[in-house]
Amino acid sequence: MSVRHVAAEDFVLQAQEEPYEIVFAVRVGALDGRHPETGQRVLQRIARATTADARLFIDGGDPLRELPIPRP
């Protein structure tokens, strides 16, 4: 298992890094609706850095809330 802590706006795969299968976002205004334009850019970055069947979870409820990852 590989874990990395990074600002959502800066999330890209590093050299030789495998795509992620699961993403957790905690206190990310771009994904909880506070900054919708930034949210679209962040979701595009997440889509490029994850596998086709990856899942995205954000804080904002109990249990965590799952958001769809947009795919082209």
N, C-alpha and C positions, 0 to 999 in steps of 0.2 A: 504494500500500500504506500502511496505517495501523497503527501499533503503539502500544500503551499499556501502561505498567507500573502495576499496581494490586494491592492485597491482594485475594485471592479473595473474602473476606467483604464487600468493598466494591464488587465489580464490578457496575456498572450502566451502561447507555448514557448518555452525556452528551447534552445538548441538541444536536440536529442531527447526531448521530453515527449512521452506518449500522451495522446489525448485522454482527457479525464472522462470517467463514467458517472461521476456524481459531483455536484457543486453545492456548497452551502454558503449562503450569503447572509451575514448578520449585520444589521444596522446599515443597510445599503439603501440610501434614499432614492437612487436611480431605479431600484427594483420594487420599492414599496409604494410607488405612485407619486412620491414627492417631486421627482424630477423626470417627467415622462420622456423628454427628448433625449436626455442622457441615458435613460433606461433603454431606449431602442438601440443606441450605440453599444451599450454594455451587453445586451442580449446577442447582438451580432458577434461580439468578441467571444462570448461564451459558446455560441454555436460553432465558431471556427476552432475552438480549443477543446471540444468534447466529441465523444463518439456519437454515432447516429441514435443510439438508444439511451443516451445520458439523461440524467434527471437533475433538476434544479430545485433546491429547497431554500426558502427564505424564512427568517423569523417574522412573526406577525400573527401568531396564534398558537394554540395548543391543541393538536400537534402542529408541527411546522407546516407552512403552506407550500405547496408545490406549484411552480410556474412552468408553462410549456416553453421549450426552447425552440425558437422559430428556425425552420429549415427551408432552404431554397427549393 
